[in-house]
Amino acid sequence: MGRLVPAVTRALDVLELFLQGEGTLSAPEVTRKLQLPRTTVHELLTTLAARSYLVTVPEQPGRYRLGVRTYQLGSRYAEKLDLAAEGQQVAREVAETCGETVHVAILEDTEVIYIAKVDSTHAVRMVSAAGRKLPAHCTSVGKLLLAALPEAELDARLDGRELVAMTDNSLTDAAELRAALAVVRKRGIAVEHRESNPDVSCVAAPVRDRSGRVVAALSISVPMIRWSEEREAELAQLASGGADALSGRLGHHRGQV
């Protein structure tokens, strides 16, 4: 690994202060937060502003906000993102940690499509494939993605639709499904107990893009012989961590609305 350039590191430290939710910053605030000399901070701010990474705030003299160059870089990065490829890499990392099957899925109308999948290392495991479609209401990823929809859009997708059962545990009543989605919104995760496969339970967490919109879900699927309340809690935390990591790759930052 090559030597880090101190001046570049400091400039990036200044820009990354804005990732903490700061809308604008003054030179004294940057000096205090980064513990840098005032002269150094002045030079950094002047240079970043000259290159359009920062701009001064007209109505607030002495304060800076992010400039158009940061937006252009972010947009260029987003253009090159491949959700399936990024999802596959994160799913692999999560699967290596827990040894179970990990999926990343997106919503299409009232079905989910699995765009990434990494198999469990156990002999007894869930059998599925990337590209497979399933009814959203029968899966943890699907319930999470349905719960993230605006109410009007959810109504448009569900009203008049028959909720087909995949197992005896599948939700086929619209009122029960809506109640389940309310729980998902409250918890921030979704759990499915033998609703798409009589021998499997799953837990899923939301994946967000840089705007904060839920665009996918990451799930961990476990055969019932390895499922327990303790395991569910452990996997929920792991799924949330994996979903956060994938969200970060898409430009979303934790704490961002």
C-alpha positions as CSV (number, residue, x, y, z in Angstrom):
1,M,0.0,0.0,0.0
2,G,1.4,3.4,-1.0
3,R,1.9,6.4,1.4
4,L,-1.2,8.5,2.2
5,V,-0.9,12.2,1.2
6,P,-1.7,14.3,4.3
7,A,-3.2,17.2,2.3
8,V,-5.5,15.0,0.4
9,T,-6.6,13.2,3.5
10,R,-7.4,16.4,5.2
11,A,-9.4,17.7,2.2
12,L,-11.4,14.5,2.3
13,D,-11.9,14.8,6.0
14,V,-13.5,18.2,5.4
15,L,-15.9,16.9,2.8
16,E,-16.8,13.9,4.9
17,L,-17.9,16.2,7.7
18,F,-21.0,16.9,5.5
19,L,-21.8,13.1,5.7
20,Q,-22.6,13.6,9.4
21,G,-25.7,15.6,8.5
22,E,-24.2,19.1,8.5
23,G,-25.9,21.3,6.0
24,T,-23.4,24.1,6.2
25,L,-20.1,24.6,8.1
26,S,-17.9,27.5,9.0
27,A,-14.1,27.6,9.1
28,P,-14.1,27.7,13.0
29,E,-16.4,24.7,13.1
30,V,-14.1,22.7,10.7
31,T,-11.1,23.7,12.8
32,R,-12.8,22.5,16.0
33,K,-14.1,19.3,14.6
34,L,-10.9,18.2,12.8
35,Q,-8.4,19.7,15.3
36,L,-6.5,21.4,12.5
37,P,-4.6,24.7,12.4
38,R,-6.8,27.7,11.3
39,T,-4.4,28.5,8.4
40,T,-4.6,24.9,7.1
41,V,-8.4,24.9,7.3
42,H,-8.6,28.2,5.4
43,E,-6.4,26.9,2.7
44,L,-8.4,23.7,2.4
45,L,-11.7,25.5,2.2
46,T,-10.4,28.0,-0.3
47,T,-9.0,25.2,-2.5
48,L,-12.2,23.1,-2.3
49,A,-14.4,26.1,-3.1
50,A,-12.1,27.0,-6.1
51,R,-12.7,23.5,-7.5
52,S,-16.5,23.6,-6.8
53,Y,-16.5,20.9,-4.2
54,L,-17.7,23.5,-1.8
55,V,-19.5,26.8,-2.3
56,T,-20.1,29.7,0.1
57,V,-23.6,30.3,1.3
58,P,-24.7,33.8,0.1
59,E,-27.2,34.4,3.0
60,Q,-24.8,33.1,5.6
61,P,-21.3,34.8,5.2
62,G,-18.4,32.6,6.2
63,R,-20.3,29.3,5.8
64,Y,-19.8,26.6,3.2
65,R,-22.0,23.9,1.8
66,L,-21.3,21.0,-0.7
67,G,-20.8,22.2,-4.3
68,V,-22.0,20.8,-7.6
69,R,-18.8,18.8,-8.2
70,T,-19.7,16.4,-5.4
71,Y,-23.1,15.9,-7.0
72,Q,-21.5,15.2,-10.3
73,L,-19.2,12.6,-8.9
74,G,-22.0,11.0,-7.0
75,S,-24.2,10.9,-10.1
76,R,-21.4,9.4,-12.1
77,Y,-20.8,6.7,-9.5
78,A,-24.6,5.9,-9.3
79,E,-24.7,5.5,-13.1
80,K,-22.1,2.7,-12.9
81,L,-23.7,0.8,-10.1
82,D,-25.0,-2.7,-10.7
83,L,-27.4,-3.6,-7.9
84,A,-27.2,-7.3,-8.8
85,A,-23.4,-7.4,-8.8
86,E,-23.1,-5.3,-5.6
87,G,-25.8,-7.4,-4.0
88,Q,-24.0,-10.7,-4.9
89,Q,-20.8,-9.5,-3.3
90,V,-22.5,-8.4,-0.1
91,A,-24.6,-11.6,0.0
92,R,-21.4,-13.6,-0.2
93,E,-19.9,-11.7,2.7
94,V,-23.1,-12.2,4.8
95,A,-23.3,-15.9,3.9
96,E,-19.6,-16.4,4.9
97,T,-20.5,-15.1,8.3
98,C,-23.6,-17.1,9.0
99,G,-23.3,-20.1,6.7
100,E,-26.9,-19.8,5.6
101,T,-28.5,-19.0,2.3
102,V,-28.6,-15.2,1.5
103,H,-30.8,-13.5,-1.1
104,V,-31.2,-10.0,-2.5
105,A,-34.5,-9.3,-4.1
106,I,-36.4,-6.5,-5.8
107,L,-40.2,-5.9,-6.2
108,E,-42.0,-6.2,-9.5
109,D,-45.7,-5.5,-9.1
110,T,-46.8,-8.1,-6.5
111,E,-43.9,-10.5,-7.0
112,V,-40.3,-10.5,-5.8
113,I,-37.4,-11.3,-8.1
114,Y,-34.2,-12.7,-6.6
115,I,-31.3,-10.9,-8.2
116,A,-28.5,-12.3,-6.1
117,K,-28.1,-15.5,-4.1
118,V,-25.4,-17.3,-2.2
119,D,-26.0,-20.8,-1.0
120,S,-25.7,-22.1,2.5
121,T,-22.6,-24.2,3.3
122,H,-24.8,-26.8,5.2
123,A,-25.9,-30.0,3.6
124,V,-29.5,-29.2,4.5
125,R,-30.3,-25.9,2.9
126,M,-32.9,-23.9,1.0
127,V,-33.1,-24.7,-2.7
128,S,-33.7,-21.6,-4.9
129,A,-32.1,-19.7,-7.8
130,A,-31.4,-16.1,-8.8
131,G,-34.0,-14.9,-11.3
132,R,-36.8,-16.8,-9.6
133,K,-40.1,-15.0,-8.9
134,L,-42.3,-15.6,-5.9
135,P,-45.5,-13.9,-4.6
136,A,-44.3,-11.0,-2.5
137,H,-46.8,-11.6,0.4
138,C,-45.4,-15.1,1.0
139,T,-41.8,-14.0,1.6
140,S,-39.9,-11.9,4.1
141,V,-38.2,-9.8,1.3
142,G,-41.6,-9.3,-0.3
143,K,-43.4,-8.2,2.8
144,L,-40.6,-5.8,3.6
145,L,-40.7,-4.3,0.1
146,L,-44.5,-4.0,0.1
147,A,-44.4,-2.3,3.5
148,A,-42.0,0.3,2.1
149,L,-44.5,1.4,-0.6
150,P,-46.6,4.6,-0.1
151,E,-50.1,3.7,1.0
152,A,-51.7,4.7,-2.3
153,E,-49.3,2.6,-4.3
154,L,-49.7,-0.4,-2.0
155,D,-53.5,-0.1,-2.5
156,A,-53.1,0.0,-6.3
157,R,-51.0,-3.2,-6.2
158,L,-53.1,-5.2,-3.8
159,D,-56.7,-4.2,-4.3
160,G,-58.6,-6.9,-6.2
161,R,-55.6,-9.3,-6.2
162,E,-56.0,-12.8,-4.9
163,L,-53.4,-13.7,-2.3
164,V,-52.4,-17.2,-3.4
165,A,-51.1,-19.5,-0.7
166,M,-47.7,-21.3,-1.1
167,T,-48.0,-23.2,2.2
168,D,-50.5,-23.5,5.0
169,N,-48.9,-20.6,6.7
170,S,-49.1,-18.2,3.8
171,L,-51.1,-15.0,4.4
172,T,-54.2,-15.0,2.1
173,D,-56.3,-12.5,3.8
174,A,-55.8,-8.8,2.8
175,A,-56.5,-7.4,6.2
176,E,-54.0,-9.9,7.9
177,L,-51.4,-9.0,5.3
178,R,-51.8,-5.2,6.0
179,A,-51.6,-5.9,9.7
180,A,-48.3,-7.8,9.1
181,L,-47.0,-5.0,6.9
182,A,-47.7,-2.5,9.8
183,V,-45.5,-4.7,12.1
184,V,-42.8,-4.7,9.5
185,R,-42.8,-0.9,9.3
186,K,-42.6,-0.7,13.0
187,R,-39.7,-3.2,13.4
188,G,-37.8,-2.3,10.3
189,I,-37.3,-5.9,9.4
190,A,-39.6,-8.7,8.1
191,V,-39.8,-12.3,9.2
192,E,-41.4,-15.2,7.4
193,H,-42.1,-18.5,9.1
194,R,-42.7,-21.3,6.6
195,E,-44.9,-19.1,4.4
196,S,-43.1,-19.8,1.1
197,N,-41.5,-23.1,2.0
198,P,-42.9,-25.4,4.7
199,D,-39.4,-26.2,5.9
200,V,-37.8,-22.7,5.9
201,S,-38.0,-19.4,7.8
202,C,-36.4,-16.2,6.7
203,V,-35.6,-12.7,8.0
204,A,-35.1,-9.7,5.7
205,A,-33.9,-6.1,6.0
206,P,-34.2,-3.1,3.7
207,V,-31.7,-1.9,1.1
208,R,-31.9,1.8,0.3
209,D,-30.4,3.9,-2.5
210,R,-28.7,7.3,-2.1
211,S,-32.1,9.1,-1.8
212,G,-33.2,6.8,1.1
213,R,-35.7,4.9,-1.0
214,V,-36.1,1.2,-0.3
215,V,-35.0,-0.4,-3.6
216,A,-34.3,-4.0,-2.5
217,A,-34.2,-6.3,0.5
218,L,-31.6,-8.7,1.8
219,S,-32.7,-11.9,3.5
220,I,-31.2,-14.9,5.3
221,S,-33.1,-18.2,4.9
222,V,-32.7,-21.0,7.4
223,P,-34.2,-24.6,7.5
224,M,-36.5,-25.0,10.6
225,I,-34.1,-27.6,12.0
226,R,-31.6,-24.7,12.6
227,W,-34.2,-22.0,13.5
228,S,-34.9,-20.6,17.0
229,E,-35.8,-17.3,18.6
230,E,-32.2,-16.7,19.5
231,R,-31.1,-17.6,16.0
232,E,-33.8,-15.2,14.6
233,A,-32.5,-12.3,16.6
234,E,-28.9,-13.0,15.6
235,L,-29.8,-13.3,11.9
236,A,-32.0,-10.2,12.0
237,Q,-29.0,-8.2,13.2
238,L,-26.8,-9.8,10.5
239,A,-29.3,-9.2,7.8
240,S,-29.6,-5.5,8.9
241,G,-25.9,-5.2,8.8
242,G,-25.6,-6.7,5.3
243,A,-28.5,-4.5,4.0
244,D,-26.8,-1.4,5.5
245,A,-23.5,-2.4,3.8
246,L,-25.3,-2.8,0.4
247,S,-27.1,0.5,1.0
248,G,-23.8,2.1,1.6
249,R,-22.5,0.8,-1.8
250,L,-25.6,2.5,-3.4
251,G,-24.7,5.8,-1.8
252,H,-26.9,5.8,1.2
253,H,-25.6,6.7,4.7
254,R,-26.9,5.5,8.0
255,G,-29.0,8.1,9.7
256,Q,-30.0,9.6,6.3
257,V,-33.7,10.2,5.9
